[in-house]
Amino acid sequence: MAFLELKNMSKSYGNGADVTEVLKDLNLNIEDGEFVAIVGFSGSGKTTLISSIAGLISPDSGEVLFKGKPVSGPSPERGIVFQSYSLMPWLTVYGNIALAVNQVFGSWSRSKRDEHIRHYIDMVGLSHAADRRPAELSGGMRQRVAVARALAMQPEVILLDEPLSALDALTRAKLQDEIEEISQIEKKTIVLITNDVDEAILLADRVIPLNPGPRASLGPEFKINISRPRERTAMNHDAEFIRLRKEITEYLMKVGMAASNADDSLDLPDLTPNTAAPKATNATVPQEPAAELPNDAARAAAKVHTAHLDRYVEFSQVTKIYPTPKGPLTVVDGFDLKLRKGEFISLIGHSGCGKSTVLSMVAGLNEISGGGVILDGREVTGAGPDRGVVFQAPSLFPWLTARENVLLGVDKVYPHGSRKERKEIVEYYLSRVGLSDAMDKKACELSNGMKQRVGIARAFALSPKLLLLDEPFGMLDSLTRWELQEVLMEVWKRTQVTAICVTHDVDEAILLADRVVMMSNGPNAKVGKIMEVNLPRPRTRKQLLKHPDYYRYREQLLTFLEEYEGGDPDPDETETTIEPATIVDMDGKPITAVNSEDRQEAVVS
């Protein structure tokens, strides 16, 4: 008899013609002490699934069995941790956990309950913060409280509904390690819903995809035969990890593409936005002045012009200082960086290192305390339509439709275009982000993921000089992220827009960028290292997984995040070199005819 079992479980919402079948005929057996990860997509019903197992909602047909008995309601035997922290803001860390412990173990003595509470606070590394309230904690610390609270109830099954998806890479990695350690110490049965393939492989005994809805079903299971403990950096060299990662990702991409609704028949009209400067020939690769120019003065002027393209965006000693009750706090200290026209930069670093602060300063939304930013020969002094910005949280007018939200910007930058041409621009980008069927829905009727797609379409549609992306895919599931990364790369290839993307996703940083800029930990954050990504374009995730240099780049970034956790470990270090391996095609076969420019060494300076 399975410890936890789903038998032909189905769940729908709505009535009559408005019924939506969310889950259809789910069958799953989970053994006592097993760790199962379910990789779910946005809207596929993963929260409905975890809520059914927890007893918070009832299936329409079929059943959920726990130790052979039907689940008929919530119980402390099944502890649950959601993506949102759900803490009482007026209670301390200790108080939030005590609230649950007193409810479940009210018959214990006060001293026994106190010892029990402090044991689990210590287990998640929050002994130093036991008397703090949620407002005084970081996002990662709040989620640790939620995990400690669930563990302190001593459930037989722990249900984790994307508990780490909103956290930065370092915090997420730490909590992954803690969850794995706890799972081995406590020997609990754990069901994890996640949108992160690496997280699933790192933690689970089995990984099972939840296919996209409606009528979502469970896909094939992947058994994880990798010995524990699993060290994430070492797994980059593990053949079984690489195989599993490739197979799971390719399966998810296959079922995801089948569910996509983008209209590939649409095309963009040939319009130039009013924010664009006159086009330069071969702007992304400055050339030496032609020998036939009439004199030295003309050649010198041409050199100035081409040099300008090499510093199309220039951060010069950019500093941000915030006043605090304890005195000035320098968040960013002397940030220096030059971007070529048409270059794509990924900005990565620890939570709180100032990545978003840098982005908001170049966007003109945050005053620069010292230094300056030059864009296309002009100093940034305020916000403007020449910079398209996409933040992690969508920012739309809720009473307008998706189409109208995008059209607001399009009307401003294409006033010379016809009404039909502006309409075509809006429809093209909304279609490319998968909203062909939702263009005329009001923003307030859209899910968070759909709202973010509208925000991304709006930024693309402006055809800005500089595209600024502040963790734009951070709230989205794996499938949606992959789709929108493909959209971003497609649009970037078409427009060659200069772009800066803040991300905590190592794979995203490598996939998108020409260079990955790694920021040192804050306060007083600055550029730590810069890694050239010399992988051939156009890039696809499938091609990336097959490329022999990919895991080397990945290891470089993971090592940086570990080394810089406490600040710059070696301030005098200048550069590290990665020798490139053989370039391969989509089928993994070596490409023999490669230009020398495509085989440059990747330098981390």
N, C-alpha and C positions, 0 to 999 in steps of 0.2 A: 504494500500500500504506500502510495506517494505521500510525502509529508505535506505538500501543498499541491493542489491539482485544479486545473481548469478543464471543464467537460462541456464541449460544444457551447461555450459562452458567447452570447450575442447581446449587444446593447444599442438601442436607438434613442433618438431625441425627437420631439415634435409629435404632431398628430395629423392624421389624414394625409392630404397631399403634401404636407410640409414635413413629413417624416424623413429624417436622415439616419441611415444605418451606419453607425460609427464602427462597431466591432462585429465581426461575423464568424461564428463557429470556431472560437479559439480553443485549442486543446494543448495542454502543457502539464508535464509532471516534473516536480522539483523535489529532490531528496533532502533529507535532514542534513544541515551543515553545508549545503551547496550554495555557491555564489553564481547567480545567473544575471547576465546583463542583457537587457532588451534595448536595441538601438531603434529609436522611434523618430518619425518625421513630424514636422509641424502639421497639426490637424489630423494626424493618423489615429488619435484616440489613446495616446500613451497615458495621459492623466486619468482618463476614464478607466483604463485597465488597472492602474495602480490603486485607484479609489475603489474599484470593485473588489480587489484582493483585500483591501483594508476594511471592507464592509461599510464604506461611506455611501455607496450607491448599490442598488440591486440590479443584476442582469435581467433582461427581458425574457431570455430563455437560456437553458443550460444552467450550470452552477459552478460556484467556487467552493472547493472542499479543503478544509484545514484539519489534518490528522483524521481524515475520513468523514468529518462532519461538515454539513453545509454552513458557510459563513452567512450569518443573518444580520450582522451589525458590527460596529467597531468594537475592538477589544484590546486591552493592554498587551495581549499576546502578540499583537501585530503592531509594531511601532513604525511610524511613518515620518519621513523628512521631505518636505516639498522644496521647490526651487526658491520660493519666497520664505523668509525666515520665520514669520508668524510668532514674533516674540512680544511679550507685554512690555511696552516702552517705559512704564513707570517702575518696573521691577529690575533688580540687578541680575547679573549672570546667575548668581546663587539663587535668587528669588524665582527666576523663570524655571530653573530645574526643580527647585523645591516644590513649586506648584504642582508639577506632575507627580513627584515622588510622594508627597503628602496624600494625593488622591489615591494612588495605587497601594501604597504601603502605610496607610494611616494607623495600622495596628502596631507598627514598630515603635520602639522608644525614640525619643527626640535625639539622643546621642547616636543611635544606630542610623537614623535617617541622615543626620548631619555628616557622619563618616561616609555614608553611601554617596551622598551628593558631592562631597569634596573629592571622592575617588574618581568620579566620572569627569568632574571639572579638570582634575589633574591629567586624566587620560587624554583629553583633547588639548592640553597645553594652555589652559586658561587660569591656572592658579593665581597668577599675578593680576588677573582682571576680574576676580570673583565679585568684587563690590562695584564694578562699573555697570552702567545702564546701557541698553542697546545703542543709544545715540552717541555714546562715547567709544563705540567699537567700529572697526572696519567691517566691510562686507564678509570677508573670510572669517573673522572672529565671530560674527553673528551666526554664520552657518555652523561653526563649531559648537556654539551653544545649542543649536537645534539638534545636532548629532548627539551631543552629550545628554540632552533631555530625552531623546528617543532611547538611548542605551540605558539610561538610569531607570527606566521603567522595566528593564530586564525582559524585553519581548523575546519570543521564540523565533519570530521572523522580523527582519528589518526591511522596510520598503523605502527606497530612495528614489524620489522623482526629480531627476536632473538637479541634484543639490549643489553642483559645482559649476553649472553652465555660465553663471554671470560673473565668475571670478577671473582674476588675471592668471597668467600661466604659472607663476611661482606659487601663489596661494593655492591654486588648483592642484598643483603637483604635491604640495605638502599635505593637503587634505586627502588626496588619493593614497599617499603613503600611510597616513593615519588610519584610513578606512581599511586598507589591506592588513595592517598590523592588528587592528581591532578584530577584524574578521577571523584572523588566525588565533588570537588570544581568547576571544569570546566564543568562537566556534558557532556563530549564529548562521542561520539560513538568511541569505540576503538576496533581494531582487532589486536590481539597479536599472532605472530608466536613464538612458544617456543619449546624447547626440554626438559623442566623441568616440570614434573607433579605437583610438589609442587607449583611452580610459577603459573601455570595455575589455580589451585584450589584457591590459595591465592588471586588472582586478579580478576578472571572472574565471569561472571554470568552464562556462559555456556562454557563447554570444548568439543571440537570436534576433534577427531583424523583425520589426513590425512594419509590414508593407504599407504603403500610403493608402489612406482612406479615400472616399467612403468605403464601407464594408472591409475595413482593414483586417488582415489576417497575418498570422505568424509565418515567417519565411523559414528557410532551412537553418538548422543549428550548426554552429561552428565550435568544435571542442578545442579548448586551449590547453595543449599539452606542453606547457612551458613551466619549468620548475620554479618554486617560490623560495625566497623572495625574488621579485622581478624588479630589476634596477633599470629605469627608463633609458639611461644613456647606454648601458651595456646592450639593451635590446636592439639598438640600431645595428648591431653586428650579429644578431641572432637570426639565422636563416628561417627558423620556424615563425618568428614574429613577422619577418618581412613577407613570408608567404601568406600568412593569415591576414595581414593588413591589406595586401593586394587583393586577395579573394573577397574579403568582406566589402572593401571599398568598391570593387568592380560590380559586385552584386547590388549594392545600394544604388550605384549610378545607373545600372540597368533598369531596376524597377522605378527609380526616380524619374528617369527620362521618359518612361512610358506614361507617367502621370503628369508630365509637363503640358501646359496649354499655351505656350508661346506661339504667336502667329508669324511664321518665318516668311510669309508672302509680302509683308510690309517693308517699305524701304524709306529712307530719309530723302527729303528734297535737298537740293544743292543750294543751301543758304549759308551765308556767313554772318555770325552774330555781330551786333554793333559794338561789342567789347573787344573784338579781335583787332590786333595790329596787322598791317600788311604782311602777307606771308613771305618768309625768306626761303630761298631755295635750299633744299637739303639742310634744314635748320637744325636737325638733331646731331649732325656730324659736321662741325665747323671745318672749313677748308682753308688752306693757305691762299693768300691773294694771288690772283692770276698774274703771270709774268707779263702779259700784254698790257697791263694797266699803265697809263701814260707816264707816271712819275712816282718818286718815293713818297710824296705826300698822299697820293691816292692809295698806294699800297699800305701805308701806315693807317689810313682811315679804315681800310678793309679789315686790317688786323684787329682794330678796336671793335668793329662790328661783330666779327666772328668770335672774339674773346667774350663779348657780351653774352653770346648764346651759351657759352660754357658756364656762365654764372647768371642764368636767366632768373633764378631765385637765389638770393644770397642772405643768409643769416650771419650777422656780424656782431659777436660778443653780446648776444641777446640775453638779457637778464630779467627775471621777474621776482619782485619782492612784495610780500604781503605784510601789512601791519598786524601784529598780534598783541594781546595784553602783556606778553613777556618780551616784546620788542620785535624788530623787523625779522621776517623769516624769508630767506632767499631760497625759493623753490627751484628756479633755473638760474644757473650761474655761468655766463660766458658761453652760450650755445653758438657754435660756429659750424656752418654747413653751406656748401654751394651745390646747386642743382643745375644740370644742363637742361636746355629746352627739350621737352618731350620725354624727360626721364621719369621713371616711376620709383619712388622711394618708399620702403616700409620702415616704420619707426617702432621699435620694440624695446621693452624694458619692464621693470617691476612696477607693481601698483604703487601710485604715489610718486613716481620719479619725474613727473612733469611733462609726459608725452602730450596729454590733452592741453596743457597750458601752452606749450609751444605751438600747437595747432591753432588754438584760439587767438594767439597773438598774430600769427601770419594772416588769419582770417579777418583781423581788425576788430575782433569782438572783445579783446582783453588788452588793456593798455600795457605797452612795453615799458619796463622800469629803466632799462639801460640797453645800449646798443641799438640796432635797427634791422629792418627787413626790407630788401629791395626786390620788387617784382617787375620784370621786364623794363628795367631802367628807372622805375619810379619807387619812391619810398612808400611803404604801407603806413597809412595814417588813420585808416578807418575801414569799415566794411564796404563791400562793393560787389556788383554782379559779375565782375571778372574773376571772382573766387566762388566756386560752388562748394558748399559745406554739407556733409551728411554726418549727423551725430548718432550715437548709439540709440538714444531714445528718439522715436519719430516726433516731428514737430509739424503738424498739419492744422489747417483750419477745419475744425470738426464738422461745420455746417456745409462745407463745400464737398463736391464729389472728388474722386481721385483725379479725373480729367481736369476739373477746374483748378485743383491745387497745383497741378503741373503747368496749366495754361497761364497762370499768373506770372510766372517767371518767363515763359516763352514769349508772351506779349511784350515784355520789357526789352528783351534782347533781340527779338526779330520783328520790330515794328514795321520794317520795310517789306516783310513777307506778306503774301496774301493770306486770307482767313483759312483757305484750304491748306496751304503749306504749313501754317502753324498747327492746324488740326492734325496733319500727318506727322509732324514732329512729336506731338503729345502721344498719339496712338502708337507710334513706333516704339518709344521708350517704355510706355506702360506695358506693351505687349512683350518686350524683351525681358521685363522683370516678372513675367507670368501673370499679368493682370488683364488679359484680354477680355475676360468675362466679368470684370469688376470695375471697369472704368467709370461707370455711372453710379456706383455706390458711394454714399457719403462716408467721409473719413471715420465718423463715429460708429459706422456699421462694420468697419474692418477690424480684423485681428491685429495684434501688435506686429506680427511678421508682415502682414499685408501693408500696414501703414509704413513700415520701413522700406518696403519695395517702392511705394509711392515717393518717399523721400529720396531714394536713390535715383529713380527715374527723373525726378525734378532737377536734381543736380546735374545729371548727364545732359538733360535737355537744354541747359543754359550754355553748353559748349564753352565752359570757362577757360581762362588762361591757366588757372591753377585749380585742381580738384583736391579738396581736403576731406578725408574720410576718417572719422574718429570711431574706430571699432564698429563699423557700420553693420557687420554681420554678427556681432556679439550676442544678440538676443535670438538668433535664428538657429534652427536645427541644421544638421549636417547637410541634408539634401538641399535645402534652400540656400545655405552658404555656398555650396559648390556651384549651384545654378547661377547665383549672382556673381560669384567670382568669374565664371565663364563669361557672363554678360559684361562685367567690368573689363576683362581682358579684350573682349571683342570690340567694345567701344573705344578702349584705349588704342588698340591697333588702328582703328579707323580714324581717330581724331589726333592721336599722338599728344593728348593733353598731358601736361606736366602734372604729376600727382604725388601726394604724400598720404600714406595710409597708416594710421596708428592701429596696431593690432597686438593681441597677446597670443595669437595663434602662430606658432613657429612655421607650420606648413603653409599657412596663408602668406606669411611674410616672404617665403622662398618662392612660392608659386607666382606671386604678383610682381616682384620687384626686380629692378636692375641692380639696386644696392639695398642692403639692409643696414640701417643705422641703429646701433644699440646704445641706449642711454644708460649712464651710470645711475646708481640708486640715489634718490633724493634724501634730504634736501641738498642744495647746491649741485643739482644734477647738470650734466653736460654730455657731450658726445663721448661715449666710451670707446667703441670700435665701429668700424665700417666694413661690411663684407660685400665684395663684388659677387653678384650671382651671374656667372657666365654659363647659363643654360640656354639652349637655342629657343627662339620664339618662332611661331606661336607656341605657347605651352598649354598642355592639358594635364589634368590630374593623372590620367592613365599613363601618359608619357613620363611624367615626373617620377612616378613610382618605379619605373623601369630604368631610370637613368642612374648610372653608377656613382655619379657625384652627389646625387640628391641626399643620401644619408650622411655624407661628409658635411655638407652645409648644415644639415639638421643638427648634427652633433656639435658643430661650432656654436650654434645659437643656444642649445641646451646647456653647454658648458659655460658660456658667457653668463647665462641667467643664474647658474649655480655659483659661479665665482664672484659675481657682483652683488650677491645678496646683501652683503654687509658694506658695500661701497667699492671703490676701485682697489682691487688687490695689488695692482702693479702700475702705479701712475707713470712710470718711466717707459713702460712697454709701448712700442710704436707699431709693429705690424707682425702678422702671422701669414704664412702662405699656404694655400691648399693647392696641391698639384692636381690638375684636372685629369679625369679618366677618359676613356674612349667615349665619344659621342655616339649615341645609338638612335635608331629610328623607332617608330611606334611599336614595332614587333621585337624590339630588343636587339636588332642586328647592328653591328658596327657600321658607321658611316665613314668611308675612307676619304672622300673628297670634301674636306672641310677647310674653309679659309682660315688663315692664321689668326685673323681677328676674332674668330669664333672659338679659338683655343687659347685665349689669354689666361694667364694664371689668375685665380681668384685671390685677391689680396684683402686681408683684414687689417686695416690700419688704425 
